[in-house]
Amino acid sequence: QERLVESGGGLVQPGGSLNLTCAVTGTIFKPNALGWYRQAPGKERELVATVTTVHTTNYGESVKGRFTISRENDKNVAYLQMNNLKPEDTAIYYCNLQGLGTIKYDFWGQGTQVTVSS
């Protein structure tokens, strides 16, 4: 059974940076997309960024130019570098792993809180 463990959340001032990490354990079938979604209080969950096994990336409009996602396939780890953080980036960030080939799956982490406040 795959398990996703997030780390790196916390409190940061506006304009600051954070780096989130998602580590995946278990057997991972390829191709897949590993990434982050977020949910703020009273809002729907939204895409932050995803990266596929061949390093194709996709970003939500609100984070383009500020966030960068990457992954190390041999370690089954994804990283989200978040720069120039804004108060509206405050949310719970969830790691997600989706199968893109003939074997379909969709796994979620427990989430990590990111708070941007002065």
C-alpha positions in Angstrom: 0.0 0.0 0.0 1.4 3.3 -1.0 1.9 6.0 1.7 2.6 9.7 1.1 4.3 11.7 3.9 4.5 15.5 3.6 6.9 17.7 5.5 8.1 21.3 5.5 4.9 23.3 6.3 4.8 26.1 8.8 4.4 29.8 9.5 6.2 32.3 7.2 5.9 36.0 6.7 4.6 37.5 3.4 7.3 37.5 0.8 9.1 34.5 2.5 9.8 31.0 1.2 9.1 27.4 2.2 10.0 24.1 0.7 7.6 21.2 1.0 8.6 17.6 0.6 6.5 14.5 -0.3 8.0 11.1 0.2 6.2 8.1 -1.2 6.7 4.6 0.2 5.5 1.3 -1.4 5.4 0.1 -4.9 4.8 2.9 -7.5 3.7 2.0 -11.0 4.7 4.3 -13.8 3.8 6.5 -15.5 2.4 8.7 -12.7 2.0 12.3 -11.6 3.1 13.4 -8.2 2.1 16.8 -6.9 0.4 19.1 -4.5 -3.1 20.4 -4.1 -4.3 22.8 -1.4 -7.5 23.7 0.5 -8.2 26.9 2.3 -11.0 27.2 4.9 -14.3 27.5 3.1 -12.8 26.9 -0.3 -12.6 23.9 -2.6 -9.4 21.9 -3.0 -7.3 23.3 -5.9 -4.3 22.4 -8.0 -1.0 23.8 -6.9 1.5 21.9 -9.1 2.1 18.4 -10.4 5.1 16.7 -12.1 5.0 13.5 -14.1 7.5 10.7 -14.2 9.1 12.3 -17.3 9.2 15.7 -15.5 6.4 17.4 -17.3 5.0 20.0 -14.9 1.6 21.7 -14.5 0.9 24.7 -12.2 -2.2 26.4 -10.9 -2.6 29.9 -12.3 -2.2 31.6 -8.9 1.3 30.1 -8.2 2.9 30.3 -11.7 6.2 32.1 -11.5 6.4 31.8 -7.7 6.4 28.0 -7.1 8.6 25.3 -8.6 8.0 21.6 -8.4 10.5 18.8 -9.0 11.0 15.1 -8.3 13.6 12.5 -7.9 12.3 9.3 -9.4 14.9 7.0 -7.8 14.0 8.3 -4.3 10.2 8.6 -5.0 10.3 12.1 -3.6 8.8 15.4 -4.8 9.7 18.9 -3.8 7.7 22.1 -3.9 9.8 25.3 -3.6 7.4 28.2 -2.7 8.8 31.7 -3.1 7.2 35.2 -2.6 4.5 33.7 -0.4 1.2 35.6 0.0 -1.4 35.5 2.7 -3.8 33.9 0.1 -1.4 30.9 -0.1 -2.5 30.0 3.4 -4.0 26.5 3.3 -3.5 22.8 4.0 -1.3 21.4 1.3 -1.9 17.8 0.3 0.5 15.6 -1.6 -1.2 13.5 -4.3 0.0 10.5 -6.5 -2.0 9.5 -9.6 -1.4 6.7 -12.0 -1.4 7.8 -15.6 -1.0 4.5 -17.4 -3.2 1.4 -17.6 -3.0 1.0 -13.8 -5.1 3.8 -12.4 -4.7 4.9 -8.8 -5.2 8.1 -6.7 -3.5 8.4 -3.3 -3.4 11.3 -0.9 -1.2 12.4 2.0 -2.5 13.7 5.4 -1.7 17.3 4.5 0.6 19.9 6.0 -0.4 23.4 7.1 1.1 26.4 5.4 0.3 29.8 7.0 1.5 33.1 5.5 1.0 35.9 8.0 2.9 38.9 9.5 
